[in-house]
Amino acid sequence: MTFENITVDAPGPVPPAVLLAGIPGSGKSTVAAALAARFARAAHIEVDALQSLIVSGCHWPSPDGDPEADRQILLRARNACLLAGSFAAAGFLPVLDDVVVRRSHLDYYRAQTTAGGLRTVILAPGPDKAWERNNARDKRLTTNWAFLDEAMRAELSDEGVWIDNADLTVAETVDAVLAATGLTPRS
């Protein structure tokens, strides 16, 4: 097999990237994977997985205000946007999920996105439901990040589409994301 006549980029318009944001336990990763599965060509970019690629020197976000952790938050966002742009150029809908609660962080995503735009959806089941979900999953956190919900609501209340998914199933949440963003799954 030869590769001389094969191009990576797809003909036609570049799809937008979808960013599912929310606090830990809000359902971002689960909904992002289910949303991507509805499309013939889509990629789920779990931003936490990009951070876990750091073998040594990794600083996970913490409530302590660690400057290196803050720098790595932007590093992983930049890498997620590069990956999203590459998938979009090849005709795949990139669906990213990340804890984004500050306007400056969302603005960074917007500035770094090279896909056909960025559609932001904020999953907001509330801090109690998020903590309950966190305690029921394998990827358990030891820190209660409920305080991030207040910060997110204060800084991002006028941004993106907000979905209260506290009482929604994953499928219902995906339906709500599709309706709110106007994206149409293709087979």
Stockholm file with secondary structure:
# STOCKHOLM 1.0

chainA/1-187         MTFENITVDAPGPVPPAVLLAGIPGSGKSTVAAALAARFARAAHIEVDALQSLIVSGCHWPSPDGDPEADRQILLRARNACLLAGSFAAAGFLPVLDDVVVRRSHLDYYRAQTTAGGLRTVILAPGPDKAWERNNARDKRLTTNWAFLDEAMRAELSDEGVWIDNADLTVAETVDAVLAATGLTPRS
#=GR chainA/1-187 SS CCCTTCCSSCSSCCCCEEEEECSTTSSHHHHHHHHHHTSSSEEEEEHHHHHTTCCSSCCCCCTTCCHHHHHHHHHHHHHHHHHHHHHHHTTCEEEEEECCCSHHHHHHHHHHCCSSCEEEEEECCCHHHHHHHHHTSSSCCSSCCTHHHHHHHHHHTTSSEEECCTTCCHHHHHHHHHHHHTCCCCC
#=GC SS_cons         CCCTTCCSSCSSCCCCEEEEECSTTSSHHHHHHHHHHTSSSEEEEEHHHHHTTCCSSCCCCCTTCCHHHHHHHHHHHHHHHHHHHHHHHTTCEEEEEECCCSHHHHHHHHHHCCSSCEEEEEECCCHHHHHHHHHTSSSCCSSCCTHHHHHHHHHHTTSSEEECCTTCCHHHHHHHHHHHHTCCCCC
//
